[in-house]
Structure formats: structure tokens, C-alpha cells
């Protein structure tokens, strides 16, 4: 069942606060709704958008190998931000159908870039599902 962008954004923000507070269940997957018109016109498939809570915990960590820690609350309103991007680019990696989304969200004056990859088979997941996942 599709939910509105407003509901997806509200749910995301509530769950993000739970993650900050340490009360989010282990293995949680954020459900960020479906891509809006802008994302679909850029080539993103009309599939649900998901984000692993574990992935953002790792990316925000001081120990992350890319050394760009951020406060989890910096990504508040992420569903709205990806659906109202500054720009959308194709990945430069060969044979990669990812979209790189430049958002208005910022950390230390730098805008967040969100990579979304479409999975339409079970090769990258335990069960076969069709989904856009934030990498």
C-alpha cells in the first residue's frame, strides 16, 4: 500500500529519533515512500525506497572509512529532500544504474548526496523483491 510523501517523511523522522534515542529495533529498514515525478523522470523506477538503519549508523560513525561522520538528525526530512533535489546524476561506475541525488540537506556546510540503486531481483537480497535502496 502506498503512503503519501508527507506520511513517509513523518514516519522517517519519528523512527530516526528512535534511532538517535537507541530505541529503534535492530535490523530496522526505513520505508521512505515511492519516488516522486522528478525522480521517475530521471529514470528511477516506481518502486519503494528503503534505507537500512544499520547503513546510516555506519556512515554517520566516527570510524567510517570515508571519514565523513555526521549527526543522524542532519538527515531529518530525507524523504522530502530526495523528492525535491537540487540535481540528479547517473552513477559514473560502469554497469551501475544508481542515481546520485544532490539534496538541500547539509552537514558542515556541505550538501548530502544520496545514492539510490534499483534492485529488481534476488541476487542482492535474501528474498526476491523489487526496491530502490539508498546506498
GIJOLIN-V838497 format. One record per pair of residues at least 6 apart in sequence whose C-alpha atoms are under 7 Angstrom apart, sorted by the first residue. I is the first residue (numbers start at 1). J is the second residue. D is the distance in Angstrom with one decimal. If there is no record, write none. Layout:
# GIJOLIN-V838497
i:I j:J d:D
i:I j:J d:D
This chain:
# GIJOLIN-V838497
i:3 j:33 d:6.3
i:5 j:33 d:6.2
i:8 j:31 d:6.9
i:8 j:32 d:5.3
i:8 j:33 d:5.4
i:8 j:79 d:6.8
i:9 j:32 d:6.8
i:9 j:77 d:5.8
i:9 j:79 d:5.3
i:9 j:80 d:6.3
i:12 j:30 d:6.5
i:12 j:32 d:6.7
i:13 j:76 d:5.7
i:13 j:77 d:6.3
i:15 j:24 d:6.8
i:18 j:24 d:5.0
i:20 j:72 d:6.9
i:27 j:53 d:6.9
i:27 j:54 d:6.8
i:28 j:52 d:6.3
i:28 j:53 d:5.6
i:29 j:50 d:6.5
i:29 j:51 d:5.7
i:29 j:52 d:4.6
i:29 j:53 d:5.8
i:30 j:50 d:5.5
i:30 j:51 d:5.0
i:30 j:52 d:6.1
i:30 j:53 d:6.7
i:31 j:49 d:6.1
i:31 j:50 d:4.8
i:31 j:51 d:6.7
i:32 j:49 d:5.2
i:32 j:50 d:5.8
i:32 j:79 d:5.5
i:33 j:48 d:5.6
i:33 j:49 d:5.7
i:34 j:46 d:6.4
i:34 j:47 d:5.9
i:34 j:48 d:4.7
i:34 j:49 d:5.7
i:35 j:46 d:6.1
i:35 j:83 d:6.6
i:36 j:83 d:5.7
i:38 j:83 d:6.9
i:39 j:83 d:6.7
i:40 j:46 d:6.5
i:47 j:130 d:6.6
i:47 j:131 d:5.3
i:47 j:132 d:6.0
i:48 j:131 d:5.3
i:48 j:132 d:5.9
i:49 j:131 d:6.2
i:49 j:132 d:4.6
i:49 j:133 d:5.5
i:50 j:132 d:6.3
i:50 j:133 d:4.8
i:50 j:134 d:6.2
i:51 j:133 d:5.8
i:51 j:134 d:5.2
i:58 j:64 d:6.2
i:59 j:69 d:6.6
i:60 j:69 d:4.4
i:60 j:70 d:4.9
i:60 j:71 d:6.5
i:60 j:72 d:6.6
i:61 j:69 d:5.3
i:62 j:69 d:5.2
i:70 j:107 d:6.6
i:74 j:105 d:7.0
i:74 j:106 d:6.8
i:74 j:107 d:6.4
i:75 j:105 d:6.6
i:81 j:103 d:5.6
i:81 j:104 d:6.4
i:81 j:105 d:6.8
i:82 j:101 d:6.6
i:82 j:103 d:6.1
i:85 j:101 d:6.4
i:85 j:102 d:5.8
i:85 j:103 d:4.9
i:85 j:104 d:6.9
i:86 j:102 d:5.4
i:86 j:103 d:5.5
i:86 j:104 d:6.6
i:87 j:101 d:6.0
i:87 j:102 d:5.2
i:88 j:99 d:6.6
i:88 j:100 d:5.6
i:88 j:101 d:4.6
i:88 j:102 d:6.3
i:89 j:99 d:5.7
i:89 j:100 d:5.0
i:89 j:101 d:6.5
i:90 j:98 d:6.2
i:90 j:99 d:4.8
i:90 j:100 d:6.0
i:91 j:97 d:6.7
i:91 j:98 d:5.3
i:91 j:99 d:5.7
i:91 j:100 d:6.2
i:97 j:117 d:6.3
i:97 j:118 d:7.0
i:98 j:115 d:6.4
i:98 j:116 d:5.4
i:98 j:117 d:4.3
i:98 j:118 d:6.8
i:99 j:115 d:5.6
i:99 j:116 d:5.3
i:99 j:117 d:6.5
i:100 j:113 d:6.4
i:100 j:114 d:5.7
i:100 j:115 d:4.5
i:100 j:116 d:6.5
i:101 j:113 d:5.4
i:101 j:114 d:5.0
i:101 j:115 d:6.2
i:102 j:111 d:6.9
i:102 j:112 d:6.2
i:102 j:113 d:4.6
i:102 j:114 d:6.5
i:103 j:111 d:6.1
i:103 j:112 d:5.6
i:103 j:113 d:6.1
i:104 j:111 d:6.0
i:105 j:111 d:5.5
i:105 j:112 d:5.6
i:106 j:112 d:5.7
i:114 j:134 d:6.8
i:115 j:134 d:5.6
i:115 j:135 d:5.4
i:116 j:132 d:6.2
i:116 j:133 d:5.5
i:116 j:134 d:4.4
i:116 j:135 d:5.9
i:117 j:132 d:5.5
i:117 j:133 d:5.4
i:117 j:134 d:6.5
i:117 j:135 d:6.9
i:118 j:131 d:5.9
i:118 j:132 d:4.3
i:118 j:133 d:6.3
i:119 j:130 d:5.7
i:119 j:131 d:5.4
i:119 j:132 d:6.1
i:120 j:129 d:6.3
i:120 j:130 d:4.3
i:120 j:131 d:6.5
i:121 j:128 d:5.5
i:121 j:129 d:6.2
i:121 j:130 d:6.5
i:122 j:128 d:4.2
i:122 j:129 d:6.6
